[in-house]
Amino acid sequence: MLTAGEIMVPDAASIAERQTSLDRTFDIVLRPISHAELGEIRIDKDLFAVGRTQPPFASAKPELVVDVSRRHARIFREGASAYVADLGSKNGTAVNGVEVTQKPHILKDGDELSFAGALAFRVNLVPRAMRAAVRPVAVTLTPERADLGLQQIVVTSFPFLVSKTDETFAQYREAYPHQVNYLSRRHAHIYAEDDAIYVEDLGSTNGTFVDGQRLDEHAVRLEAGQHIAFGGEHFVYRIGLEHASGSDATVTATREPRAAALADDADRTTFVGTAHSFLDIFCTPPALPQDDEINPDAPPQAPEPGQDARYRRGRIETFLCELNEALGGSGKVDMRRVGRWGGGVLAAIVALVTFVYFQGSPQRDMQALMSGGQFQSAARMADQYLARHPDDATWRAMGTEALIKASVPDWVAAINARAFDRAHAIAQDMRVLARHNPDAAPLVENIDWIGALQSFVQGRGGPEAPIRIYRDEAPIRALTSRWNDDPGEHQRAFDRITAYVPAFSAVYADALSHLRKLQSDDSVYVAALDRIEQAIDTALASDRFDALPAMLTDYGQRYPRLAGLDAVRADLDLYEQIDSEAHAGHAQVVHDRLAAAHFATPPFAAHAGALEKLAMAGGRGEAAPAH
């Protein structure tokens, strides 16, 4: 006979449960495997930097960390999980022998985490020691130059990502296109650690500066009154900090009077009250900068010792190479020889050839539709063109932009109205127009995934609704696994959509909130349901049900949002009664009771036929397996 301990999990929380509670009750501990002298590393912050110049690695023997990059990796908490993300390190990061590349890897209790193939640690999730309450902090960035028309930025939720695609800075694209372009997509982030505020450059092209000093691979703590600049001398701000003090949340202001006055004028202030995602910040390596993204006035980053300078192919060279190939050449251009022609001659040639090349072309008509805001017509035109020229990268980009701008605003309106069928229909129409465009197709799939996520969450009563056994497990797994297969790819897709349609960002943020809740539910509640279902299958296979009632009672108390356990108890009681009649050989009684019975629990329903066979056999032997 099975005991309760053989079916039920121990009272200690499972790994999944511990991981779900990670952000509140557990710390991450790295215990050395390869080099004991490194000692144990306890991570009780939301963000931990791994690099040979970062503590505690900086104090290790040089020969131990020589293969670790200066900006090697980051370990961070996101929602209910802990992640490690490699930052393009030279010698890599691995979890259980699997390389961490462009997307982050979720860390679980017992994982083996290694850096540069040399330093190996065992990951343990351990109870967090009591910590003092952290005072909320707000950051104000007041423009240093009032004549540029920049708004003050007030940040109350962290981390805050500085990005040229975010509306905080993208709003200036029309007035200052070059200066906005000098910002990177993932330029820097400002984050809170206890009651202190830090800024870290993310390997941006043109750098982040605090009081005129360009940041290296280390985060820097910010102080009130300092100056911070992103990408050069245009986006320059004076830092202000506000700390809530006392139980009444009285605010101690450290801003200048001018900053406080600006904050009172909502029309001249950008308020950032929703945190960005560490996944968004660290999951995608920065792309190589193009010529027009490099600020010639920004001091260069000092290269890492031994690092070779990389030759980057700019847009001018790309254009000349493609032009050379189109005119029957090899497709290669010696830019040193081109440079000797002189800027005026080169500009004249480029202008003349461009005019001839595009005169009367469909691209001009496409651009006219886009300029006129006729995005639906432009999307159809791009689909028709790409059906004949599927490899044309320019038309792919134009078609993607047209499709997103034509359809996503209506899709957002449908989602906000909870008209999920209409939102799905819009996504289906987008699929048709993306059938010849491999650039647009992944964006459409991500859009429809958000629609499915929102539909599921709202359809079951909101994110805090009960988790129903034998009903919610599959959709929760499908929705979360779709995200987990490549978080970086999804982040890139959503960034691109938001750049075209800023209103999408609110739906995206809402979906991420729901996703994190579903990930938590998957780790705790769905995992609990898995154990219940496994116990039911084991009991049915062994024809022993002693431990199931106690397990159902225990889980009902431990997991208050589990739903459907009453139906399982009722099915269990009924099944045991009929099972007893079957073992007694009462074939007619079993037949009549099964005819009147309705089992809501799939395994009981599947095994019901075996009871009748057992009864007809006179109750001798074991029940026949269900088919």
C-alpha positions in Angstrom: 0.0 0.0 0.0 1.3 3.5 -0.9 1.7 5.9 2.0 1.0 9.6 1.9 4.7 10.3 1.8 5.2 8.1 -1.3 2.6 10.0 -3.3 2.9 13.5 -1.8 5.9 15.8 -2.0 7.7 16.7 1.2 6.6 19.7 3.2 9.7 21.5 2.0 8.9 23.7 -1.0 9.8 22.2 -4.4 12.3 23.8 -6.6 9.6 25.3 -8.7 7.9 26.8 -5.6 11.2 28.1 -4.3 11.9 29.7 -7.7 8.6 31.4 -7.7 9.2 32.9 -4.3 12.7 33.9 -5.4 12.1 37.6 -5.7 10.8 38.0 -2.2 12.1 35.2 0.1 15.2 33.7 -1.6 18.7 34.7 -2.5 20.9 33.2 -5.2 24.0 31.5 -3.9 26.9 30.5 -6.2 29.0 27.8 -4.6 32.3 27.2 -6.3 32.9 23.8 -8.0 36.1 24.4 -9.9 38.0 26.8 -7.6 37.1 26.6 -3.9 39.4 29.6 -3.1 36.8 31.8 -4.9 34.5 31.3 -2.0 30.7 31.5 -1.9 28.9 34.3 -3.7 25.6 35.3 -2.3 23.3 37.5 -4.5 20.6 39.4 -2.7 20.2 42.1 -5.3 18.0 42.2 -8.4 21.1 42.6 -10.6 24.6 41.1 -10.2 27.5 41.9 -12.6 29.9 39.2 -13.7 33.3 40.4 -15.0 36.9 40.1 -14.2 37.0 43.7 -12.9 33.8 43.3 -10.9 33.7 42.1 -7.3 34.4 39.5 -6.1 36.2 38.4 -9.3 38.5 41.5 -9.2 40.1 40.3 -6.0 40.8 36.8 -7.3 44.2 35.6 -8.5 44.6 37.0 -12.1 45.3 33.6 -13.5 41.8 32.4 -12.4 39.9 35.2 -14.1 42.1 35.9 -17.1 39.6 34.3 -19.5 36.6 36.2 -18.0 35.6 39.3 -20.0 35.3 42.7 -18.3 31.6 42.8 -19.2 31.0 39.1 -19.2 27.5 38.4 -17.9 24.6 39.6 -15.7 22.5 37.6 -13.3 19.2 39.2 -12.6 15.7 38.6 -11.3 12.7 39.1 -13.6 9.2 38.5 -12.2 9.2 35.1 -10.5 12.5 33.8 -12.0 16.2 34.3 -12.0 18.2 34.5 -15.2 21.7 34.7 -16.5 22.5 36.6 -19.7 25.8 36.5 -21.5 26.9 40.0 -22.7 28.8 38.8 -25.8 31.8 37.6 -23.7 34.8 36.3 -25.5 34.8 32.8 -23.9 31.1 32.4 -23.1 28.7 31.4 -20.3 27.1 28.0 -19.9 24.3 26.5 -17.8 24.6 22.7 -17.3 27.0 22.6 -20.3 24.5 24.5 -22.6 25.9 27.8 -24.0 24.0 30.9 -23.2 24.0 32.9 -26.4 21.5 35.6 -27.4 18.7 34.6 -25.1 19.0 34.4 -21.3 18.8 31.2 -19.4 16.5 30.6 -16.4 18.5 29.5 -13.3 17.1 26.7 -11.2 18.2 25.2 -7.9 21.1 22.8 -8.5 22.2 24.2 -11.9 25.9 24.3 -12.8 26.8 27.7 -14.0 30.2 28.4 -15.6 32.0 31.4 -17.0 34.6 31.3 -19.7 34.8 27.5 -19.4 37.0 27.9 -16.3 34.9 29.1 -13.4 32.1 26.7 -12.4 29.5 27.3 -9.6 26.6 25.3 -8.2 23.4 27.4 -8.1 21.4 27.2 -4.9 18.3 29.1 -3.9 18.4 29.7 -0.2 16.1 31.5 2.3 16.8 35.2 2.4 17.9 36.8 5.7 15.8 39.5 7.1 16.5 42.9 5.5 15.6 46.4 6.4 12.8 48.0 4.4 13.9 49.9 1.4 12.8 53.5 0.9 11.3 54.3 -2.5 13.4 56.5 -4.7 12.5 58.7 -7.6 14.9 60.1 -10.1 14.5 63.4 -12.0 16.6 64.2 -15.0 16.4 68.0 -15.7 17.6 69.1 -19.1 20.8 71.2 -18.7 19.9 73.4 -21.7 16.4 74.9 -21.7 16.7 76.1 -25.3 16.5 72.6 -26.8 12.9 72.0 -25.8 13.8 68.8 -23.9 11.3 67.6 -21.3 12.3 66.8 -17.8 12.2 63.0 -17.1 10.7 61.7 -13.8 11.4 58.0 -13.2 9.6 56.3 -10.3 9.9 52.6 -11.4 13.1 50.8 -12.2 14.9 49.6 -14.2 14.6 52.5 -16.7 16.0 51.8 -20.2 17.5 54.6 -22.1 16.7 53.8 -25.8 16.2 55.7 -29.0 13.1 53.6 -29.7 11.4 54.5 -26.4 9.0 57.4 -26.6 10.9 59.2 -23.9 13.6 60.0 -26.5 11.9 59.0 -29.8 9.6 62.0 -29.4 12.5 64.3 -30.4 13.2 62.4 -33.7 11.6 64.9 -35.9 13.3 67.9 -34.3 16.7 66.3 -33.7 17.0 63.2 -35.9 20.8 62.9 -35.7 20.9 63.3 -31.9 18.3 60.7 -31.4 20.1 58.4 -33.7 23.2 58.8 -31.6 21.4 56.9 -28.9 21.5 53.1 -29.1 18.5 50.8 -28.9 19.9 49.6 -25.6 22.0 52.5 -24.6 22.1 52.5 -20.8 19.8 51.6 -17.9 19.2 53.3 -14.5 18.3 50.9 -11.7 17.7 50.8 -8.0 19.7 48.8 -5.5 18.3 49.1 -2.0 17.8 52.8 -1.6 20.6 53.8 -4.0 20.4 54.5 -7.8 22.9 53.3 -10.3 23.5 53.8 -14.0 25.2 51.3 -16.3 26.1 51.8 -19.9 25.1 48.8 -22.1 28.0 49.0 -24.5 26.4 51.9 -26.4 28.1 53.2 -29.5 28.5 56.8 -28.3 28.7 56.3 -24.5 27.1 57.4 -21.3 28.8 60.2 -19.3 28.6 61.2 -15.6 30.1 64.5 -14.8 32.0 64.4 -18.2 33.5 60.9 -17.6 32.6 58.2 -20.0 31.4 55.1 -18.2 33.3 51.8 -18.6 32.0 48.4 -17.8 31.1 49.3 -14.2 27.8 50.7 -13.0 28.1 54.1 -11.2 26.1 55.3 -8.3 24.3 58.5 -9.0 24.2 61.4 -6.6 22.0 64.5 -6.7 23.5 67.4 -8.6 25.6 65.3 -10.9 25.3 65.7 -14.7 24.5 62.7 -16.9 24.7 62.6 -20.7 23.7 60.0 -23.2 25.4 59.8 -26.6 27.1 63.2 -26.6 26.3 66.7 -25.6 22.7 67.0 -26.6 20.8 64.8 -24.1 22.5 66.2 -20.9 20.6 66.3 -17.6 21.1 67.3 -14.0 20.3 64.5 -11.6 17.8 64.9 -8.8 16.9 62.2 -6.3 13.9 61.9 -4.0 13.8 59.5 -1.0 10.6 58.7 0.8 11.2 58.8 4.5 9.1 57.5 7.4 5.8 55.6 7.4 4.0 58.6 6.1 6.1 58.5 2.9 7.3 62.1 3.4 9.5 63.0 0.5 12.8 64.6 1.0 13.6 66.5 -2.1 17.1 66.8 -3.5 16.2 68.4 -6.8 16.8 71.9 -7.8 13.9 74.4 -7.5 13.8 74.6 -11.3 13.4 70.8 -11.5 10.6 70.8 -9.0 8.8 73.5 -10.8 9.1 71.6 -14.1 7.7 68.5 -12.5 4.6 70.4 -11.6 4.1 71.2 -15.3 2.9 67.9 -16.8 3.1 69.3 -20.4 6.8 69.8 -19.9 7.6 66.6 -18.1 7.9 62.9 -19.2 6.7 60.7 -16.3 8.1 57.1 -16.4 6.0 55.1 -13.9 6.3 51.6 -15.5 9.5 49.7 -15.1 11.3 48.3 -18.1 12.2 44.6 -18.2 15.7 43.3 -17.4 15.0 40.7 -20.1 14.6 43.6 -22.6 17.7 45.2 -21.3 20.1 42.2 -21.3 18.6 39.7 -23.7 19.7 41.2 -27.0 23.2 42.0 -28.0 23.6 45.4 -29.6 23.8 45.6 -33.3 26.9 47.0 -35.1 26.4 50.7 -35.5 25.9 52.3 -38.9 27.7 55.4 -40.1 24.8 57.8 -39.2 24.6 56.3 -35.7 28.2 57.3 -34.7 28.6 60.7 -33.1 32.0 62.1 -34.2 32.0 64.4 -31.1 31.6 61.6 -28.6 34.9 60.5 -26.9 35.5 56.8 -27.9 35.4 53.9 -25.5 38.8 52.6 -24.5 39.2 49.2 -26.2 39.7 46.1 -24.1 43.4 45.1 -24.0 44.1 42.7 -26.9 40.8 43.4 -28.6 41.1 43.9 -32.4 39.4 46.9 -33.9 36.5 45.7 -36.1 35.9 47.1 -39.5 32.2 48.1 -39.8 30.6 48.4 -43.2 28.6 51.6 -43.3 25.5 52.5 -45.3 27.5 54.5 -47.9 29.8 51.6 -48.6 26.8 49.2 -48.7 25.0 51.4 -51.2 28.1 51.6 -53.5 28.7 47.9 -53.2 25.1 47.1 -54.2 25.2 49.7 -56.9 28.4 48.2 -58.3 26.9 44.8 -58.3 23.7 46.0 -60.0 25.7 47.6 -62.8 27.5 44.3 -63.4 30.5 44.7 -61.2 31.9 42.4 -58.5 30.0 44.0 -55.7 33.2 45.2 -53.9 34.3 48.8 -53.5 37.7 50.0 -52.2 36.5 52.8 -49.9 40.1 54.2 -49.6 40.1 54.8 -53.4 36.6 56.2 -53.2 37.8 58.6 -50.5 40.4 60.1 -52.9 37.6 61.3 -55.3 36.6 64.0 -52.9 33.3 64.5 -51.2 31.8 66.8 -53.9 32.5 64.4 -56.8 31.3 61.4 -54.8 28.1 63.2 -53.8 27.4 64.2 -57.4 27.9 60.7 -58.6 25.7 59.2 -55.9 22.9 61.8 -56.5 23.0 61.3 -60.3 23.0 57.5 -60.2 20.3 57.4 -57.4 18.0 59.6 -59.5 18.5 57.5 -62.6 18.1 54.2 -60.7 14.9 55.1 -58.9 13.3 57.2 -61.7 9.9 55.7 -62.4 10.4 52.8 -60.1 7.7 51.2 -57.9 9.6 52.2 -54.9 8.7 55.8 -55.5 5.0 54.9 -55.6 5.5 52.9 -52.4 7.2 55.8 -50.7 4.4 58.2 -51.8 1.8 55.9 -50.2 3.7 55.8 -47.0 4.2 59.5 -46.9 0.5 60.0 -47.5 -0.4 57.6 -44.6 -2.1 55.1 -46.9 -0.5 52.2 -45.1 -3.1 49.5 -46.1 -2.5 50.2 -49.8 1.2 50.3 -49.2 1.0 46.9 -47.4 -0.9 45.4 -50.3 1.6 46.8 -52.8 4.5 45.4 -50.9 2.9 42.0 -50.8 2.4 42.0 -54.5 6.0 43.1 -55.1 7.5 40.6 -52.7 5.6 37.8 -54.4 7.8 38.5 -57.5 10.9 39.6 -55.6 11.0 37.7 -52.3 14.7 38.6 -51.5 14.4 42.4 -51.8 15.4 43.6 -48.3 14.3 47.2 -48.9 10.8 46.1 -49.8 10.7 43.7 -46.9 11.4 46.6 -44.5 8.9 48.9 -46.2 6.3 46.2 -46.3 6.8 45.4 -42.6 6.4 49.1 -41.6 3.3 49.5 -43.8 1.7 46.4 -42.4 2.3 47.2 -38.8 1.1 50.8 -39.2 -2.0 49.8 -41.2 -3.2 47.1 -38.8 -1.8 47.3 -35.3 -3.8 50.5 -34.2 -7.1 48.6 -35.0 -5.7 45.5 -33.2 -4.8 47.6 -30.1 -8.3 49.0 -30.1 -9.8 45.5 -30.3 -7.6 44.3 -27.4 -8.5 47.3 -25.3 -12.2 46.6 -26.0 -11.6 42.9 -25.1 -12.9 42.0 -28.6 -10.4 39.2 -28.8 -12.1 37.4 -31.7 -11.8 40.7 -33.7 -8.2 41.0 -32.7 -7.5 37.5 -33.9 -9.2 38.2 -37.2 -7.0 41.3 -37.7 -3.9 39.1 -37.0 -5.2 36.6 -39.5 -5.5 39.3 -42.2 -2.0 40.4 -41.3 -0.8 36.9 -41.9 -2.1 37.0 -45.4 -0.2 40.2 -46.2 2.9 38.9 -44.5 3.0 35.6 -46.5 5.7 36.8 -48.8 7.6 38.8 -46.2 9.8 36.8 -43.7 10.6 40.0 -41.9 6.9 40.8 -41.1 5.7 37.2 -40.4 7.4 36.8 -36.9 6.0 40.2 -35.8 2.5 39.0 -36.7 3.0 35.8 -34.8 4.1 37.7 -31.7 1.1 40.1 -32.1 -1.3 37.1 -32.2 0.4 35.5 -29.3 -0.2 38.6 -27.1 -3.9 38.4 -28.2 -4.1 34.8 -27.2 -2.5 35.6 -23.9 -4.9 38.5 -23.1 -7.9 36.4 -24.3 -6.9 33.5 -22.0 -6.3 35.7 -18.9 -9.4 37.7 -19.3 -11.5 34.7 -20.3 -10.8 32.9 -17.0 -11.5 35.9 -14.9 -8.2 37.8 -14.7 -4.6 37.1 -13.6 -5.7 36.1 -10.1 -8.4 33.6 -11.2 -8.2 30.0 -9.9 -6.1 27.5 -11.8 -8.5 24.7 -12.9 -7.2 21.1 -12.8 -7.3 19.2 -16.2 -8.2 22.5 -17.9 -5.8 25.4 -17.5 -2.5 23.4 -17.4 -2.1 23.0 -21.2 -2.8 26.7 -22.2 -0.6 28.0 -19.5 2.2 25.8 -20.6 1.7 26.7 -24.3 1.7 30.4 -23.6 4.7 30.5 -21.3 6.8 28.0 -23.4 6.2 30.2 -26.5 7.9 33.1 -24.7 10.6 30.9 -23.1 11.7 29.5 -26.4 13.4 32.7 -27.3 12.8 35.8 -25.0 15.3 37.9 -27.0 13.5 37.3 -30.3 10.2 38.4 -28.8 11.8 41.4 -27.2 13.2 42.5 -30.5 9.9 42.0 -32.3 8.0 44.0 -29.7 10.5 46.8 -29.8 10.1 47.0 -33.5 6.3 47.1 -33.3 6.4 49.8 -30.6 8.8 51.9 -32.8 6.1 51.9 -35.5 3.0 52.1 -33.3 3.8 53.6 -29.8 0.3 52.8 -28.6 1.3 49.1 -28.7 3.7 49.6 -25.7 0.8 49.8 -23.2 -0.7 46.5 -24.4 2.8 45.0 -24.5 3.5 46.0 -20.9 0.1 44.6 -19.8 0.9 41.3 -21.5 4.3 41.1 -19.8 2.6 41.5 -16.5 0.2 38.7 -17.3 3.0 36.6 -18.6 5.0 36.9 -15.4 1.9 35.9 -13.4 1.4 32.9 -15.6 5.1 31.9 -15.3 4.6 32.0 -11.5 1.4 29.9 -11.8 3.2 27.5 -14.0 6.0 27.1 -11.5 3.8 26.6 -8.5 0.2 25.8 -9.3 0.6 23.8 -12.5 3.5 22.0 -10.9 1.2 21.1 -8.0 -1.5 19.9 -10.4 1.1 17.7 -12.1 1.9 16.0 -8.8 -1.8 15.5 -8.1 -2.4 14.1 -11.6 0.6 11.8 -11.2 -0.6 10.6 -7.8 -4.1 9.9 -9.4 -2.5 7.9 -12.2 -0.4 5.9 -9.7 -3.4 5.2 -7.5 -5.5 4.0 -10.4 -2.6 1.8 -11.8 -2.1 0.2 -8.4 -5.8 0.2 -7.3 -4.8 1.8 -4.0 -6.3 5.1 -3.0 -5.4 5.5 0.6 -3.2 8.5 0.3 -5.2 10.5 -2.2 -7.8 12.0 0.1 -5.1 13.4 2.5 -3.1 14.7 -0.5 -6.1 16.5 -1.9 -6.9 18.1 1.5 -3.3 19.1 2.0 -3.0 20.7 -1.5 -6.3 22.4 -1.1 -4.9 24.2 2.0 -1.4 24.9 0.6 -2.5 26.1 -2.8 -5.7 28.2 -2.3 -6.1 29.1 -6.0 -6.3 25.4 -7.1 -9.8 24.8 -8.5 -11.6 21.6 -9.3 -10.4 19.6 -6.4 -13.9 19.1 -5.0 -14.9 17.4 -8.3 -11.8 15.2 -8.0 -12.8 14.2 -4.4 -16.4 13.4 -5.6 -15.0 11.3 -8.5 -12.6 9.5 -6.1 -15.4 8.7 -3.7 -17.7 7.4 -6.4 -14.9 5.4 -8.1 -13.9 3.8 -4.8 -17.5 2.7 -4.2 -17.9 1.2 -7.7 -14.4 -0.3 -7.4 -15.4 -2.1 -4.2 -18.5 -3.5 -5.9 -16.4 -4.7 -8.8 -14.0 -6.5 -6.6 -17.0 -8.2 -5.0 -18.0 -9.4 -8.4 -21.4 -7.5 -8.5 -21.4 -7.1 -12.2 -25.0 -5.8 -12.5 -24.6 -3.2 -9.8 -21.3 -2.0 -11.3 -23.0 -1.8 -14.7 -25.9 0.2 -13.4 -23.8 2.6 -11.4 -21.4 3.2 -14.2 -24.3 4.0 -16.5 -25.5 6.7 -14.1 -22.1 8.0 -13.3 -20.4 11.0 -14.8 -16.8 11.4 -14.0 -15.4 14.9 -14.5 -11.9 13.8 -13.9 -10.4 12.3 -17.1 -8.3 9.5 -15.6 -11.4 8.2 -13.6 -13.5 8.3 -16.7 -10.8 6.5 -18.7 -10.5 3.7 -16.1 -14.3 3.2 -15.6 -14.5 0.5 -18.3 -11.9 -1.6 -16.5 -14.2 -1.8 -13.4 -17.0 -3.4 -15.4 -14.5 -6.0 -16.9 -13.3 -6.7 -13.4 -16.8 -7.2 -12.1 -17.7 -9.5 -15.0 -14.6 -11.5 -14.2 -16.0 -12.1 -10.7 -13.7 -9.6 -9.0 -10.7 -11.9 -9.4 -7.3 -10.5 -10.3 -6.4 -7.0 -11.2 -8.4 -4.5 -13.3 -7.7 -4.7 -17.0 -5.8 -1.7 -18.4 -7.9 1.1 -19.9 -7.8 1.6 -23.6 
